[in-house]
Amino acid sequence: YKAGIYTFNYGSSSSSALTTIQSLTSSLSTASSAAQNIDVLKVCSNNYLTCSNNNNDTDTNFEAAATQINNIMPNPGTGAASSTPQEVLFIVSDGVDDEVNSSSCSQALDGSRCQQPFNTAMCTTIKNRGIMIAVLYTEYLPLPTNSWYNSWVAPYQSSLGTNLQNCASPGLFFQITTDGDITAAMQTLFQLAVATARLSQ
């Protein structure tokens, strides 16, 4: 097995949305150590990425990240001894885009901000290359007393899980709430991905 680890945030098609935690390595102990460096994006304050950059909290660009990881991942094989490795992309997310407005935005907040479910077109592109996608959906919990949530997230919250399940390869979708055991969920999803790869031989 080999593993690479990336986080994604506010980048765009012209600037990287990915942060490399660990490039592809055959040392799973190295990858495990590197995973300790995963952290949430730190911002200066509400609406400000840094104290001099008011980006309206557009800090999650899934489409750019998916495009960039697709370019990083080599063409997969079957995983057999005579072939190149099978590949699995693991995605852990609550499934909500929050990015600078684009032509694909169906939930524009104003002239510069878009908040909507992930556009999963790149998931299809990646799967069509023969790469499996495993998704751990960290459920976006309702905030019924929050006016922003009620206006901009509540209208589509019920579709977030379904949208991410459509992104995943068959049988490789797992949902968990933030008070659940994410480590155990990742281990379960990994075992499912390994079993699926073996069954496809």
Salt bridges, closest charged atoms under 4 A:
ASP39 OD2 - LYS42 NZ 2.39
ASP98 OD2 - ARG113 NH2 2.54
